[in-house]
């Protein structure tokens, strides 16, 4: 949610997360559907870069709301290495923040909410 979200939007988000495990604002939803519809034209993301298997693994942990420290422990790498992976993924995909990473992962079939991936 944006920092300046209204109280009613916050309430709606809490209810949706409780019911479905995930909540997206209208803007997020619009961005995802537009991205899916326009696979060959310009999208919100740079699709020319491929992510490595390791970057996909980090991305899935990010989607599971794991902290950099937790990811480092799960993957047996340093926290700094996780931070570097995160920055490289953001750069490759052309997104601005973690929300963009999650939207990318869901729209491109790299992550499904409430699914557990075994790495």
N, C-alpha and C positions, 0 to 999 in steps of 0.2 A: 504494500500500500504506500502511496505517496505520503510524505510527512504531514502534509496539510489536509489529509482526508477528513471528511466530516464524521461526526459521531455515528450517524446512521450507516455510512459505508463501513466503518469499523465493526459495527454490530452485525451487518450483513456478512462481512468477511469471517467473523468468528463463527457464525451459524453455518456458513458454507464449508468451512474447514472442518467443523465438527461433523457435518453430514457426509461430506465427500472427500475430505482429506486435502483439499486444494481449493484456492480461490484466485480468480483473476479479475482485474478491473475490466471495464468495457474496453478501454484502450488496449490492454494486453490481449484480450480476446480478439479484437479487431486486427491487431498486428499478426496474431497467429493465423487467423483465417485468411487474411490477405496473403501471407507468406505461402500457405498451402495452395491457394488458388493460382498463384503466379510462379510456379516452379521454374519456368524458363525465362521469365522476364526479371527485371530488377526486383529484388526483395529487400527486406530490412537487413539481411545478413549477407556477408560475402560467402558465397558457396564454393569459391574456387580453391580454397585451402582445405586440405584434408587433415583431420585430426589423427594423431597417432593413437594406438591402443592405450597407451599410458595416459594420454590426455583425455580420452573417453572415460577411462576409469576415474580420473580425478573429477571430471564433469559429473559423472553419476553420483559420486560422493557429495559433491556440492549440491546437487539436486535433492539428496537425502538430508540436507541441512547439516552436514558435518562441518566442523570448524577446520581451519588449516592444521591446527595441532592434532585433532582427531584423525584427519586424513593422513597426516605424516605417520602416526602410530599404526594405523591400519595397513599402510602401504610400506612400512619400514623404510621411510625416507625422511629427510630433514624437513622441518616446517618451512624453511627457506626454499627448498626445492618445490614444495607444494605451491608456495606463493609464486614462484617462477612459472610453474605449469599454468596456474590460474591466469597470470598476466599474458602468457603466450596464447592461451585459448581465446581470451578476450580480444587480443590483437588479431588473431587469425580470423575470427568470426565477425569482427567489426561491430561488436556490441559494446554497450557502455557500462554495464554493471552485471551483478549476479542475476537479476531478474531477466536480463537479456540472454544469459547463458541457459537459464532454466527454460525459457520460451523456445530457444533454439533446440535444446535437447528433446523437448516434448514434440515439437513440430516435425523434427527429423527422425523420430522413432528411436532416439538414443536413450530415452528414459520414459517410463510410464509411472505416473503417480501411484503410490501404494503397491508398487512391484518391488521385489527385492532382487537385485542382481548379485550373483556370486562371482567374484573376481578371481 
